[in-house]
Amino acid sequence: MYQNYITGQTALTLNLDFTIPNNHLARVIGWFVDSIPDNVLLDDTAKTGRPAYHPAMMPKILLFAYSRKVFSGRKIELMLEENLPMMVLAGHQKISYHTINNFRSSDHANELVKKSFLYFTNLLEAEGLINEGAIFIIDGTKIEADANRYTFVWRKAVEKFHEKLKGQAVELYDELIAKEVVKAMAQETAQTSQGLAELAQETEAEIEKLNEEIEQEPKAIPDGSPRKIRRRDFKKLLHKLRKDCVPRMKKYEEAEKIFAGRNSYSKTDHDATFMHMKEDHMKNGQLKPGYNIQAATTDQYVVDFALYPNPTDFKTLAPFLKQMTTLDKFDKIVADAGYGSEYNYSMLEKEYPDKKYYIPYTMYEKEKTRKYRSDPTKLANWFYDEKDDYYLDQNGVRFNFKYYSQRKDRSTGQVRDFKVYEADEFQLTPELERLAKTKSGRQRQVRYNPNWQYLKEKAKEVLQSPEGRHIYSMRKYDVEPIFGHLKNVFGMRRTHLRGKKKVETDVGIAFMMMNLSKYWNRRWSKDQSSVCQNKKTVKQLKLRVGLIVFSYLRASFFPDTFIFHLLFNSTCS
């Protein structure tokens, strides 16, 4: 027997149930957003006009749309008409994609997303997932910006052509000075767009003055009018200033402001920096515009994140820790070797003495190999006499302490102290004296950084302890899956907005969606296990009832056999 199934027949269906299950992801999203205080959710709105949509509704629909890999504003608008959970979260209201995109691009959404991680961390603490001695792990990944790959601007090129243009501006300035057009202007002022614009104004004023004088001249002048020749030269200069020099100078000045210490930017997204990506479709190390995402996790939950323009990780640790609002909840900091530097170690020792860090330096793994330990060219493998403070290399050349020196790191501004050891001019044998010199005939020198060596030994001791090995091993399965899920599972391999603040909002919504999905999955799996246990109990109960019914039927229809069976069982027992 089958149900009636006829296509194309008119049917009247009444569906009055527009609810979703209690264990649905949309319920968790709605519950979490509603737990955020109103003073954080609400924003100042206009007193007149149509009332705005409630700010609690917009994060809900965005979080659920991102969980379904829908990032387009138009597709989110379509979901609000076709998807039941989205309709429930939106209160059955139809929202235009303009409104959705405007909210995602607003400063209020940026602040709301950032503060939501604080409330989610408090939720984890209430659940007992963050307790005394908690660990958070930092790592970074690069994500491609929503910008054209070939609209690059390089700082070296801009600086090169800017200097050439300044030289041309000086030549124009000297020419106008010689022709007595400019009288009171410094040469440095003429090398700016504002100064060039003033030169153009004064040249134009000189041309107008010549026009008045030319009108008073007779029509025929033997050998031509010298004023017309002078005016013709000034018009050429004015055209060069207005059409070439001033626009280019403004462009270079604006570009240098946009760089803000970076080496490149994209014309279609000024905040994006060109950097190497793992996704290299051309297989030639092509640079692409992107952002460096830094995330801190605990138990595979993202507790904070930030975006930086530099492609390397070691310069992001200090600003990332400074902007973290939940840092006081964690006692241990874990990161990979990309963060291990003298600057970061010194910063952690000075500014966060109450935190214990598990961060290897760049050469940590290599120094543990047999090849490195047996390499006679490494200073660490040379003989050192602590009493007389000298080194002996693999050939027996003696290096005595010569002087102290300092070097300033350009990228961080840190001043590093070194001890310089120089090979003695007089060695034990002539062969050693020859080996004590370089090819150019100077005495060989080696540098030793006591502070860096102390910090490396301390980091090595922490990492090689049983607790350190266990804690550092957590990094691989705690923070690495976050970026894998973001790019591969949820398909966010490229940002969907332009500008640092907007991209922060975009990435923050994705991270919070991943947190809530993981939280929902773990809660849902517990409910499913209890359901499975109930199913087993029901099966066992059905089996017992079946046995009782079978025994009753057997006793009714075969009484002799049943009595013999009972007697046999009692005898055996």
C-alpha positions in Angstrom: 0.0 0.0 0.0 1.4 3.4 -1.0 0.6 7.0 -0.3 -1.3 8.9 -3.0 1.2 10.7 -5.3 -0.1 12.7 -8.3 2.0 15.6 -9.7 0.4 18.7 -11.0 -2.8 18.2 -9.0 -4.0 21.3 -7.0 -3.8 20.7 -3.3 -4.5 22.9 -0.3 -1.8 22.4 2.4 -2.0 24.1 5.8 1.3 24.2 7.7 0.9 26.1 10.9 4.2 24.8 12.4 7.0 27.3 11.7 9.3 26.3 14.5 12.8 24.6 14.4 14.1 21.8 16.7 15.4 22.8 20.1 18.8 21.3 19.3 19.2 23.2 16.0 22.3 25.4 15.4 20.0 28.5 15.0 18.8 28.1 18.6 22.4 28.3 19.9 23.2 31.3 17.7 20.0 33.1 18.9 20.7 32.2 22.5 24.3 33.5 22.4 23.5 36.8 20.6 20.7 37.4 23.1 23.1 36.9 26.0 25.1 40.0 24.9 24.1 43.0 26.9 21.9 45.7 25.2 24.4 48.4 25.8 26.8 46.5 23.5 24.3 45.5 20.9 22.4 48.8 20.6 23.8 51.8 18.7 22.8 55.4 18.3 20.3 55.7 15.5 18.5 58.6 13.7 15.6 60.1 15.6 13.6 60.5 12.4 12.8 58.2 9.4 12.0 54.5 9.4 13.2 52.6 12.6 16.3 50.5 12.0 16.4 46.8 12.3 17.4 45.5 15.7 21.2 45.0 15.9 20.6 41.5 17.5 18.9 40.2 14.4 21.7 41.1 12.0 24.5 39.1 13.7 22.1 36.1 14.0 21.3 35.9 10.3 25.0 36.6 9.3 26.3 33.9 11.7 23.8 31.3 10.4 24.5 32.3 6.7 28.2 31.9 7.2 27.6 28.5 8.8 25.9 27.4 5.5 28.9 28.8 3.4 26.7 31.7 2.2 28.7 35.0 2.1 27.0 37.0 -0.6 24.5 39.7 0.5 22.1 38.8 -2.3 22.1 35.1 -1.4 21.6 35.9 2.3 18.5 37.9 1.2 17.3 34.9 -0.7 17.8 32.7 2.3 15.6 34.9 4.3 12.7 34.0 1.9 13.4 30.3 1.5 15.3 29.0 4.6 13.1 28.3 7.7 15.8 28.8 10.4 16.8 32.1 8.8 13.1 33.2 8.7 12.8 32.4 12.4 16.0 34.3 13.3 14.9 37.3 11.3 11.4 37.2 12.8 9.9 36.6 9.3 11.1 40.0 8.1 12.5 40.6 4.6 15.8 42.4 4.7 17.5 43.9 1.6 21.0 42.9 0.7 21.9 46.6 0.9 21.0 46.6 4.6 23.0 43.4 5.2 26.1 44.7 3.4 25.8 48.1 5.1 25.7 46.5 8.5 28.7 44.2 7.7 30.7 47.3 6.6 29.8 49.5 9.7 32.0 50.4 12.6 29.3 49.2 15.0 29.4 45.7 13.5 33.2 45.7 13.9 33.1 46.6 17.6 30.2 44.2 18.2 32.1 41.2 16.6 35.3 42.0 18.6 33.4 42.2 21.9 31.5 39.0 21.2 34.7 37.1 21.7 34.9 38.4 25.2 31.4 37.1 26.0 32.2 33.8 24.3 35.4 33.4 26.4 33.2 34.1 29.5 30.9 31.4 28.4 33.8 28.9 28.1 34.9 29.9 31.6 31.5 29.3 32.9 31.4 25.9 31.2 34.7 25.0 33.0 36.8 24.9 29.8 39.0 27.8 31.0 40.3 27.3 34.5 43.5 28.0 36.5 46.6 27.3 34.5 44.7 27.6 31.2 46.6 27.6 27.9 46.0 29.6 24.8 47.9 29.0 21.6 48.8 31.7 19.0 49.3 31.1 15.3 48.8 32.9 12.0 47.7 32.4 8.5 47.5 34.4 5.3 44.3 35.0 3.5 43.9 36.6 0.1 42.2 39.9 0.0 39.2 40.8 -2.2 41.4 42.9 -4.5 42.8 42.7 -8.0 46.0 40.6 -8.0 47.8 42.9 -10.5 47.0 46.4 -9.1 50.2 46.5 -7.1 52.1 49.6 -5.9 55.7 49.1 -4.7 57.4 51.4 -2.3 60.8 51.2 -3.9 59.3 52.2 -7.3 57.4 55.1 -5.7 60.5 56.4 -3.8 62.6 56.1 -7.0 60.3 58.1 -9.2 59.4 60.5 -6.4 63.1 61.5 -6.1 63.3 62.0 -9.8 60.3 64.2 -9.8 61.7 66.2 -6.9 64.8 66.8 -9.1 62.6 68.0 -12.0 60.8 70.3 -9.6 64.0 71.8 -8.4 65.0 72.5 -12.1 61.6 74.2 -12.7 62.1 76.2 -9.5 65.6 77.4 -10.6 64.3 78.3 -14.0 61.4 80.4 -12.6 63.8 82.0 -10.1 66.1 82.9 -13.0 63.2 84.4 -14.9 62.1 86.4 -11.8 58.7 84.7 -11.6 59.2 83.3 -8.1 60.8 85.5 -5.5 59.9 84.3 -2.0 59.8 80.4 -1.8 62.2 77.9 -0.2 63.6 75.2 -2.5 62.3 72.4 -0.1 58.7 73.9 -0.5 59.0 73.6 -4.3 59.5 69.8 -3.9 56.0 69.3 -2.6 52.7 69.2 -4.4 51.5 72.3 -2.6 54.7 74.2 -3.6 54.3 73.1 -7.2 50.7 74.3 -7.2 52.0 77.7 -5.9 54.6 77.8 -8.7 51.8 77.1 -11.2 49.7 80.0 -9.8 52.5 82.4 -10.0 53.4 81.3 -13.5 49.7 81.8 -14.5 49.7 85.3 -12.9 52.8 86.1 -14.9 51.1 84.9 -18.1 48.1 87.1 -17.4 50.4 90.1 -16.8 52.1 89.4 -20.2 48.7 89.2 -21.9 47.8 92.7 -20.7 51.2 94.0 -21.9 50.9 92.2 -25.3 47.4 93.8 -25.9 49.0 97.3 -25.6 51.8 96.4 -28.1 51.5 97.4 -31.8 50.4 94.6 -34.2 53.6 94.5 -36.2 56.9 94.3 -34.4 60.2 93.7 -36.2 61.8 90.3 -35.4 58.7 89.4 -33.3 57.5 90.3 -29.8 59.9 89.3 -27.0 56.9 89.2 -24.6 55.1 86.7 -26.8 58.2 84.5 -26.8 58.4 84.8 -23.0 54.7 84.0 -22.7 55.1 80.9 -24.9 57.9 79.6 -22.6 55.7 80.2 -19.5 52.7 78.4 -21.1 54.9 75.4 -21.6 56.1 75.5 -18.0 52.5 76.0 -16.8 51.3 73.0 -18.9 54.1 70.8 -17.5 53.3 71.9 -13.9 49.5 71.5 -14.2 49.3 68.3 -16.3 52.3 66.4 -15.1 54.3 67.5 -12.1 51.4 68.5 -9.6 49.3 65.3 -10.3 52.3 63.0 -10.0 53.6 64.7 -6.9 50.2 64.3 -5.3 50.0 60.6 -6.3 53.4 59.9 -4.8 52.7 61.7 -1.6 49.4 59.9 -1.1 51.1 56.6 -1.9 53.7 57.2 0.8 51.0 57.9 3.3 49.2 54.7 2.4 52.3 52.6 2.7 52.6 53.4 6.5 55.8 51.4 6.7 54.8 48.6 4.3 56.5 47.7 1.1 53.4 47.5 -1.1 49.7 47.9 -1.3 46.9 47.2 -3.7 45.1 49.9 -5.6 41.7 48.2 -5.1 42.3 47.6 -1.4 44.8 50.0 0.2 45.0 48.0 3.4 46.1 44.8 1.7 49.8 44.0 1.4 51.4 41.8 -1.3 52.8 38.6 0.2 53.6 35.0 -0.6 50.6 32.6 -0.4 50.5 28.8 -0.2 48.0 28.8 -3.0 50.4 29.6 -5.9 48.5 28.8 -9.0 51.2 30.2 -11.3 53.9 28.1 -9.5 56.3 31.0 -9.6 56.2 32.5 -6.1 53.7 35.2 -7.2 52.9 37.8 -4.6 49.2 38.3 -3.9 47.4 41.0 -1.9 46.3 39.6 1.5 46.2 39.9 5.3 48.0 38.1 8.0 45.4 36.7 10.5 46.6 36.1 14.0 44.3 33.9 16.2 44.5 32.7 19.8 42.7 29.4 20.6 42.0 27.2 23.5 40.4 23.7 23.2 40.0 24.6 19.4 37.9 27.6 20.3 39.0 31.0 19.0 39.2 33.4 21.9 40.7 36.4 20.0 42.0 37.4 16.6 43.6 40.4 14.8 44.7 41.4 11.3 48.2 42.6 10.4 49.8 43.8 7.2 53.2 42.2 7.6 53.7 38.7 6.2 56.0 37.4 9.0 54.6 36.4 12.4 57.4 37.4 14.8 56.5 41.2 14.7 52.8 40.5 15.5 53.2 38.9 18.9 53.7 42.1 20.9 50.7 44.1 19.4 48.5 41.0 19.5 49.1 40.4 23.2 48.6 44.1 23.9 45.1 44.2 22.3 43.9 41.0 23.9 41.1 41.7 26.5 41.0 38.2 27.8 44.7 37.7 28.4 44.3 37.6 32.2 42.3 34.4 32.0 45.4 32.4 30.6 48.7 31.5 32.3 50.5 29.8 29.5 51.3 31.0 26.0 52.2 28.6 23.2 53.4 29.5 19.7 55.5 28.0 17.0 59.1 28.9 16.0 58.0 31.7 13.8 57.5 33.8 17.0 60.8 32.8 18.7 63.1 35.8 18.6 65.2 37.7 21.1 62.8 40.7 20.9 59.7 38.5 21.7 61.5 36.6 24.5 62.7 39.9 26.1 59.2 41.4 25.7 57.6 38.4 27.4 60.1 38.5 30.2 59.6 42.2 30.8 55.9 42.8 30.2 54.4 39.4 31.1 56.5 37.9 33.9 53.4 36.1 35.3 53.0 34.1 32.0 54.9 31.0 31.1 55.7 30.7 27.4 56.4 27.7 25.3 57.9 29.2 22.1 60.9 27.5 20.4 63.4 29.7 18.5 64.1 29.2 14.8 67.1 26.9 15.1 65.6 24.9 18.0 64.9 21.7 16.0 68.1 22.0 14.0 70.3 22.3 17.0 69.0 19.0 18.3 70.3 17.1 15.2 73.5 15.1 15.3 74.8 16.9 12.3 74.6 20.3 14.0 76.1 19.1 17.2 79.1 17.7 15.4 79.6 20.6 13.1 83.0 22.1 14.0 82.3 25.5 12.4 79.6 26.4 14.9 80.6 28.6 17.8 78.4 26.5 20.2 80.7 23.5 19.5 84.0 25.3 20.1 86.0 25.0 23.3 85.4 27.9 25.7 87.5 28.8 28.7 85.2 30.6 31.1 88.1 31.7 33.4 90.2 33.5 30.8 87.3 34.2 28.4 88.6 32.8 25.1 87.5 30.4 22.4 89.4 27.7 20.5 88.1 26.8 17.1 88.3 23.3 15.4 91.8 24.1 14.2 93.1 25.4 17.6 93.0 29.1 16.7 92.6 31.1 19.8 90.0 33.9 19.9 90.3 36.4 22.9 87.7 38.9 24.0 88.2 42.2 22.1 85.3 44.6 22.9 81.6 45.1 23.3 79.4 46.2 20.4 75.7 47.1 19.8 73.4 46.7 16.8 70.0 48.2 16.3 67.3 46.1 14.7 65.6 48.1 12.0 62.3 46.2 12.1 61.8 46.3 15.9 64.1 49.0 17.1 65.7 46.7 19.6 69.4 47.4 20.6 71.3 44.1 20.8 74.5 43.7 22.8 77.4 41.6 21.5 80.7 40.4 22.7 83.3 40.5 19.9 86.2 37.9 20.0 89.1 38.3 17.7 91.8 35.8 16.7 95.2 36.6 18.3 97.8 37.9 15.9 100.4 35.5 17.4 99.4 31.9 17.6 101.3 28.8 18.6 102.4 27.9 15.0 102.8 29.8 11.7 100.0 27.6 10.3 97.6 28.8 13.0 98.6 32.4 12.4 97.7 31.9 8.7 94.3 30.4 9.7 93.7 33.3 12.1 93.4 35.7 9.2 90.7 36.2 6.6 91.3 36.2 2.8 91.8 40.0 2.9 94.5 39.7 5.6 92.4 40.9 8.6 92.1 39.0 11.9 89.1 36.8 12.1 86.3 37.9 14.5 83.2 36.1 16.0 80.3 37.7 17.8 78.5 36.3 20.8 75.1 37.5 22.2 74.9 36.6 25.9 71.3 37.8 26.4 70.1 35.8 23.4 72.0 32.7 24.5 70.5 32.9 28.0 67.0 33.3 26.6 67.5 30.3 24.2 68.8 28.1 27.0 65.8 29.0 29.2 63.3 28.3 26.3 65.1 25.0 25.6 64.9 24.0 29.2 61.1 24.7 29.3 60.4 23.0 26.0 62.4 19.8 26.9 60.7 19.3 30.2 57.9 16.6 30.3 55.3 19.3 30.9 56.7 21.5 28.1 56.7 18.6 25.6 53.1 17.8 26.4 51.9 21.4 26.3 53.8 22.2 23.0 52.4 19.1 21.4 48.9 20.5 21.9 49.6 23.2 19.4 49.4 21.0 16.4 45.8 19.7 17.1 44.5 22.9 18.7 45.3 25.9 16.5 46.1 24.3 13.2 42.6 22.9 12.6 41.1 26.3 13.0 42.6 27.6 9.8 41.9 24.3 8.0 38.2 24.6 8.9 38.1 28.2 7.9 39.6 27.7 4.4 38.6 24.2 3.4 35.5 23.2 5.4 33.7 26.6 5.3 35.4 27.7 2.0 36.7 31.1 3.1 39.9 31.2 1.1 39.4 34.9 0.2 37.9 37.8 2.1 34.5 39.2 0.9 35.0 42.8 1.9 37.7 45.5 1.4 39.5 47.5 4.0 41.0 46.3 7.2 38.0 47.1 9.5 35.6 45.4 7.1 37.8 42.4 6.7 38.1 42.1 10.5 34.3 42.0 10.7 34.2 39.4 8.0 36.8 37.1 9.5 35.4 37.7 13.0 31.9 36.5 12.0 33.5 33.4 10.4 35.5 32.6 13.6 32.5 33.2 15.9 30.4 31.0 13.6 33.0 28.3 13.9 33.0 28.6 17.7 29.3 28.4 18.0 29.1 25.4 15.5 31.8 23.6 17.5 30.0 24.4 20.8 26.7 23.3 19.3 28.2 20.1 17.9 29.7 19.1 21.3 26.5 19.8 23.1 24.4 18.1 20.4 26.6 15.0 20.5 26.0 14.6 24.2 22.3 14.8 23.6 22.6 12.2 20.9 24.5 9.8 23.2 21.7 10.0 25.7 19.3 9.4 22.9 21.2 6.3 21.9 21.3 5.1 25.4 17.5 5.5 25.6 17.2 3.6 22.3 19.2 0.7 23.8 17.0 0.7 26.9 13.9 0.5 24.7 15.3 -2.3 22.7 16.2 -4.3 25.8 12.7 -3.7 27.2 11.1 -4.8 23.9 13.2 -8.0 24.0 12.2 -8.8 27.6 8.5 -8.2 26.7 8.9 -10.5 23.7 10.4 -13.3 25.8 7.6 -13.0 28.4 5.0 -13.2 25.6 6.7 -16.2 24.0 6.9 -18.0 27.4 3.2 -17.3 28.0 2.2 -18.6 24.5 4.4 -21.7 24.9 2.8 -22.5 28.3 -0.6 -22.1 26.8 -0.2 -24.2 23.7 2.5 -26.7 25.0 1.9 -27.1 28.7 3.6 -30.5 29.0 6.8 -29.4 27.3 6.8 -26.1 29.2 6.5 -27.9 32.6 9.2 -30.4 31.6 11.4 -27.4 30.6 10.9 -25.8 34.0 11.7 -29.0 35.9 14.8 -29.5 33.8 16.0 -26.0 34.4 15.4 -26.3 38.2 17.2 -29.6 38.3 20.2 -28.2 36.4 20.3 -25.2 38.7 
